[in-house]
């Protein structure tokens, strides 16, 4: 089995690559531009494997995409490459439109040209998995869950760009017959997570005795999914998912942001105690624009149709995550030079940030 993973040096992408190589024994080509969040040390476990290859290239580069697909001749393409941080999209939307929309178009066209020339049965067996987010659905009230049939209602430039790419993926299946499957996931967490996101930022700021920023009153709710559970789900969807279908992936672990931060502080108080509780570092900051109140995924279709089940609940997964960061400063210390926890997502863009 040969699989191209775009964005394989990112957080979720690297988990997928490690799973496919180490657990499944697949040949994997990691196609990644290595933007600020692409980090090859996340793939240290597979670098010496004869099953793993890496191409540094942009998914918007038609020639590079065509060459990689033609040379590697994949049975599957798992498309994860994307700009993914809501805060950054507020002041730098152009990168999100370019990568998430134009890049997905380029990947779909590259896959279609390759797929059109495959012989049977390779043509029937080929799959293109487009990996997306629950943020395309917008915001939930206090009740209810996102289902595959939930209407799209994106709130941020990030979620709007992902909604656009989802529609492209579905259209390529309906118009051209390209065997595309789409997945939409809830918030991921776990090892190898770039430290701008809530959970790794909280862990690393706490260890540095820096403020732990929480937007608004911390009452926004997210459904948390351990990244290794997500990697298994994506493998299963790519293998058994029906073309044209969407599968929602969620951990059934809803938590308020403030409770997530307090849980991390309590674990650190236990595992690496200091003179004062880590919770004293919590700092409430002005909410970001368009901040959705609640996300929660109904993963029933994935669980019943394909037999997937999350192995980690939030309590077990967050403890594993904190322990991993405590034990692996070799991985995260260089990243703190790139991003040291400063506030992102204000609405006063600089001249360079608004250039197309």
Buried (B, 14 or more C-beta within 10 A) or exposed (E): BBBBBBBBBBBBBBBBBBBBBBEBEBBBBBBBBBBEBBBBBBBEEBEEBEBBBBBEBBBBBBEBBBBBBEEBEBBBBBBBBBBBBBBBBBBBBBBBBBBBBBBBBBBBBBBBBBBEEBEEEEEEEBBBBBBBBBBBBBBBEEEEBBBBEBEBBBBBBBBBBBBBBBBBBBEBBEEBBBBBBBBBBBBBBBBBBBBBBBBBBBBBBBBEEBBBBBBBEBBBBBBBBBBBBBBBBBBBBBBBBEBBBBBBBBBBBBBBBBBBBBBBBBBBBEEEEEEEEBBEBBEBEEBBEBBBBBBBBBBEBBBEBBEBEBEBEBEEBBBBBBEBBBEEEEBBEEBBEEBEBEEBBEEEEEEEBEEE
